[in-house]
Amino acid sequence: MRRSLVIPLAAALSLIIAACGGAPAAPTAAPEAPTTAPAPTAAPAAPAATTGRLETITARGTVICGVNNNPLPGFASVDASGVYSGFDVDFCKAVAAALFDDPSKVEYRPLSSQDRFTALQTGEIDVLIRNSTWTLGRDGDVGLDWSPTTFYDGQGMMVRKDSGITSIDDMDGATICVQTGTTTELNLADVFRAKGLTFQPVVFPDGDQTRSAYDAGQCDGFTTDKSGLVSSITLLSNPADHQILSDTMSKEPLGPSVLQGDPKWADAVNWITYATFQAEEYGITSANLAEFSASEVPEIRRFLGIEGELGKGVGLSNDFAARVIKHVGNYAEIYNRNLGPDTPFNLPRGLNALYTEGGLLYSPPFR
Amino acid sequence: MASSIPRTSRSSIPFYRDTRVIAVLVQVIFAVAVVAGCWVLYQNMIAGLTRANLLPTFSFLNVPASFPIAESVIPYDPSMTYSQAFVVGLLNTARVAIIGIVLATILGVILGIFRLSSNWLLSNVAMAYVEIVRNVPLLLQLIFWFYLTKMFPRVQESINLGDAVYLHNRGVTLAWPEPTASFSNWLWWVGGALLAAVAIYVVRQIQFRRRDRPGVAVPYAILGWIVIAGVGYVLTTAFSGMAPAVLVFPELQRFNFVGGATVTASFAALLIGLVIYTAVYIGEIVRSGILAVSKGQREAARALGLSQGQTLRLVIFPQALRIMIPPMTSQYLNLTKNSSLAVAIAYPDLFYIANTINNQTGQAVPVILMLMVSYLSASLFTSLLMNWYNRNIQLVER
């Protein structure tokens, strides 16, 4: 009896496999589609007609933003009452402000450096703003689309002052702490290989662990983006004992990214980011927005959505730039609030100034 | 069975009420539903990945990995390919699993025997150990051991034990024998000794069988191997004027020790954590195995005048072993799979390296597939080995 069942079962299975392998969708499979895969990204038959991410977000009423899971003061950190703040967090708020006229409509997803791209690939988050470096590999193979760089950074090295290290060339044979899943991990290997130096890596999956291992003396050096070092040094047990070497090991353009294949949503994030640059260029701040709203200058009226239909083209409201400025401010306000002279970091703008002031921030025209 | 049913009944019952047909039909429908469900999910995945330009491919395996790995059994540098990096991870997992299984077995057997000891202190210390370790999550224990390594001084202020062992917060550095020019000559002796050991084993087995007395041949073989290899070592030294291996003492340079061997803090913490955790379960298996041997066996052995130790070694343990092996296998598998928690304490095991590869290449589906196949084959291989051993020691009923 038992044996007699095996043959028809096998026959049925092979039939199904054969049917599915054929070009037309198997008639048995088709009616099951809506019940087994209720996710909005389903409907495999017609990939072109899927709902865009922007529509999904609008329907949901909040934007899900991937941020750093480890406190990175100045970029992303959570206070005791669960309120997020920082440079990256402000860009999450800018997206929410542009979409919903309300910067609090953000759901934050704390992500490790290893999980961040998977979260974007699987659609768990809408946008990743987690001090992530734009590289060709990530743009191509990893399947991301990058928005304009919000922070131009470079990889640095932190060492103990009493170690006598003055540059990376002194570090032959040193043990170096680095976080996995980062570009810094790769640059470290490249730079030491190019210089013909050896090093012993200690690679952690978690930024906090990397820092605390260095703090405990398990490593001679700690490498990450310079902004990250500046931020981390404040969390060490004795910040005065450490110094950041002047060597810059790489280019690290940090900015928001979205999943590849949804140009409409990518455009929206791009132009929300550009709006913060453009607002600084016009000198529009959250404080003087009302005055500018009364402006007669056509390009400012267009930028603020008082006339024209600029926002509509990228799927946003026409006054999206005004919303961003009203709730979050222009780029200079975001920068100074989190990293400027009144903060413990007091980072000079450097490359992160407008092109008019010798920096690299440049927005295409809003017209 | 089908032929026993009279022909007439088949024609009178419609097929949809025939239990034999229904039984087949229900299974076919179920199979179709499962396959169709999988097919829909697969199509959905492919559609999603295509949209994101992430179609699964294995071509990344031949691309240089370019990320550093903290420790490796085989030589590795970042210019090697992703597939080589994957193998490094595989071997790192194998290293911690094999050493871990051996140590956990030894500690577990001791623990199991202690728990049954009539000595109040021993049995209660063992019980406390079992209860504490068994009820704290393994991940927490691993992190505890790893943080404990931070309590040690920095490399520059290492604890020096006779210039041969240095304890510091990056691990333990030991004096280690390094092969010299005459090492290859000695290897011949080692190989010869191995052949001799096999010969000794076979001869002893024949002797035992001829005398019709039970006996264990392995200790003789090991002893023979050690003696011959030892004599070879002395002779090689005498003839070539150079010892095949010299002990190299570690020397502190600017940043780290040079020479000798260093066991990293991550590896040490992982090994200690896995051994201590798994030994508890092995100890309980040993205890239950010993208790399962009937009381009469013990009493009979005592009546024959065997001492406590002899009773345990010659009567109880061989019988308990038969009961212990199957559950022991699953503990070995657990240890191997639990080693993937290494990711939390910076030991570059298979899971950790696969994660990094996934992150750098974006090829989540192939990498996870490779990972699953690797762990599955490791588990199946261990099971195979243990089942073979189990079959060998089972009582042959005549």
Contacts between the chains, C-beta under 8 A, distances in Angstrom:
chain1	res1	chain2	res2	distance
A	1	B	1	5.2
A	1	B	2	7.2
A	1	B	20	7.7
A	4	B	2	7.2
A	5	B	23	7.3
A	5	B	24	5.9
A	5	B	27	6.4
A	8	B	24	5.6
A	8	B	28	6.5
A	9	B	24	7.8
A	9	B	27	6.0
A	9	B	28	6.4
A	9	B	31	6.0
A	12	B	28	4.7
A	12	B	31	5.9
A	12	B	32	6.5
A	13	B	31	5.8
A	13	B	35	6.5
A	16	B	31	7.8
A	16	B	32	5.9
A	16	B	35	4.9
A	16	B	36	7.1
A	16	B	39	8.0
A	17	B	35	7.1
A	20	B	35	7.7
A	20	B	39	5.1
A	26	B	36	7.2
A	26	B	39	7.3
A	28	B	32	5.9
A	28	B	36	5.3
A	29	B	36	4.6
A	29	B	39	5.3
A	29	B	40	5.9
A	32	B	33	7.6
A	32	B	36	5.2
A	32	B	37	6.5
A	32	B	40	5.7
A	33	B	40	5.5
A	36	B	37	5.1
A	36	B	40	5.1
A	36	B	41	6.9
A	37	B	40	5.8
A	37	B	41	6.6
A	37	B	44	5.2
A	39	B	44	7.8
A	41	B	44	7.5
A	41	B	48	5.9
A	42	B	44	5.6
A	44	B	40	7.2
A	44	B	43	4.1
A	44	B	44	4.9
A	44	B	46	7.5
A	44	B	47	4.2
A	47	B	47	4.9
A	47	B	50	6.9
A	47	B	51	5.9
A	50	B	51	7.7
A	113	B	359	7.5
A	114	B	355	5.4
A	114	B	356	7.3
A	114	B	358	8.0
A	114	B	359	5.2
A	117	B	359	6.4
A	117	B	362	6.4
A	118	B	358	7.3
A	118	B	359	7.8
A	118	B	364	6.0
A	121	B	52	6.2
A	121	B	54	6.5
A	121	B	362	7.0
A	121	B	364	6.7
A	123	B	48	7.8
A	137	B	360	7.2
A	137	B	361	7.9
A	138	B	362	7.6
A	140	B	53	7.6
A	141	B	54	7.9
A	141	B	60	7.4
A	141	B	361	5.7
A	141	B	362	4.8
A	141	B	363	7.5
A	142	B	54	7.8
A	142	B	361	7.3
A	142	B	362	3.4
A	143	B	52	4.1
A	143	B	53	5.3
A	143	B	54	4.2
A	143	B	362	5.5
A	171	B	255	7.6
A	173	B	253	6.4
A	173	B	254	6.6
A	173	B	255	5.0
A	173	B	256	5.9
A	173	B	258	7.6
A	174	B	254	7.9
A	174	B	255	4.3
A	174	B	256	7.4
A	175	B	170	6.3
A	175	B	255	6.3
A	175	B	256	6.0
A	178	B	68	7.8
A	180	B	67	7.7
A	180	B	352	7.6
A	180	B	355	7.4
A	180	B	356	5.3
A	180	B	359	7.4
A	181	B	355	7.4
A	181	B	356	6.2
A	181	B	359	4.0
A	181	B	360	7.6
A	185	B	67	5.3
A	185	B	68	7.0
A	185	B	356	7.8
A	186	B	66	5.2
A	186	B	67	5.6
A	186	B	78	7.8
A	186	B	360	7.4
A	188	B	68	6.7
A	189	B	66	6.0
A	189	B	67	6.2
A	189	B	68	4.5
A	189	B	78	4.0
A	190	B	66	6.8
A	190	B	78	7.6
A	193	B	77	7.7
A	193	B	78	6.6
A	193	B	79	7.2
A	199	B	68	7.7
A	200	B	70	7.0
A	200	B	256	6.4
A	201	B	68	4.0
A	201	B	69	7.2
A	201	B	70	5.1
A	202	B	70	5.7
A	202	B	170	7.9
A	202	B	266	7.6
A	202	B	346	5.9
A	203	B	67	8.0
A	203	B	68	6.9
A	203	B	69	7.5
A	203	B	70	5.7
A	203	B	346	6.0
A	203	B	348	6.9
A	204	B	346	4.8
A	205	B	343	5.7
A	205	B	344	7.3
A	205	B	346	7.6
A	205	B	352	7.3
A	205	B	355	7.4
A	209	B	346	7.1
A	212	B	150	7.9
A	213	B	150	7.5
A	213	B	346	7.6
A	216	B	150	4.3
A	216	B	169	5.9
A	217	B	154	3.9
A	217	B	155	7.6
A	217	B	169	6.0
A	218	B	149	7.9
A	218	B	150	6.7
A	218	B	169	5.2
A	218	B	170	5.5
A	218	B	265	6.8
A	220	B	255	5.0
A	259	B	52	5.4
A	260	B	51	7.9
A	260	B	52	5.0
A	260	B	53	5.3
A	260	B	54	7.9
A	261	B	51	4.0
A	261	B	52	4.9
A	261	B	53	6.5
A	262	B	51	7.8
